[in-house]
Amino acid sequence: MAEQYDNNNTFTLWKNDRKESDAQPDYRGVMQVDGKDKEIACWIREAKTTGKKFLSGRIQEPYNASSNNAAVEGESQSDDVPF
């Protein structure tokens, strides 16, 4: 029987081939922290003082279009009558 791989506290990054502006990350990926999935975004930056390149990043909750749409729909469909 094969052992299961433990993804906890690990991440994976891929080059963002669809980058259209500096606001979009150079690399994107996924991460698992304490069993919860997160999204990672990284930009290649250059230090103003030394000119050395480094990575700058952000970790956030995964984007879920269906839950965001449900919240908007739930707000617009109220049982309260405005008059």
N, C-alpha and C positions, 0 to 999 in steps of 0.2 A: 504494500500500500504506500502511495506517495505521501510525503509530508505536505501539509498545507503551509503556504507562504504567509507570514505575518506582515501585513502592510502597515501596521500601527507605527506611527512616528516616522514615516518615510514619505518621500515626494518624488515626482517625476516632472521634468520640464521639457517642453518642445518649442522649437523655434516658431515664431509667429509669422508664417508665410503670407498672411493677409494684412500685414501692417500697412496702414495708409497714412498715418500721421505720428508725430512724436508723442502724442497723448496715449497712443496704444502701446501695449508692452511689446518688447522684443522677444520675450519668452513667456509662455503660459503653461500652466500645469495643474496638477491635482496633488493633494496632500491628505494624509489621514493622521489626525491627532487625537489620541485617546479614543479611538474608534469612530470619530466623526470626520466626514469628508469636508475638505476646504478647497478653495480655488487659490492658485498662486499666480501672480503677475510680476514679471521682472523686466527692468529696463537697464540697458547698458549706459552708464553715465561716465563723465570724465570730470575729475577733480579740478576745480579752477586754479588752485594753488600749485599743484604738482603735475597736472596733466595725466595722471595715472587713471586708467579705466577701472571701474568697479561696477558691481551689480547693486541695484536698488530695487526693493520689492514690496509687495503688499499681499497679505493673506486675508481672505474674506469668506463668508458663507457662500455656498454654491448658488448660482442664479437659478431660480425655479420659476419659469414663465407661468405655469398653471396656477401656482399659489398666489402670484402677484395679480393675475387676472381675476381670480376668485375674490380677492380682497376688494378690488375695484368694483366688481359686479355686486358684491354684497352691500357696498355702501350705496349704490344707486337704486337697489331694490329694497326699499324700506316699507314696512307696514304702516308707518305713520303717514297720515294724510295732512298736507300742508294747510288745509282750510278748515 
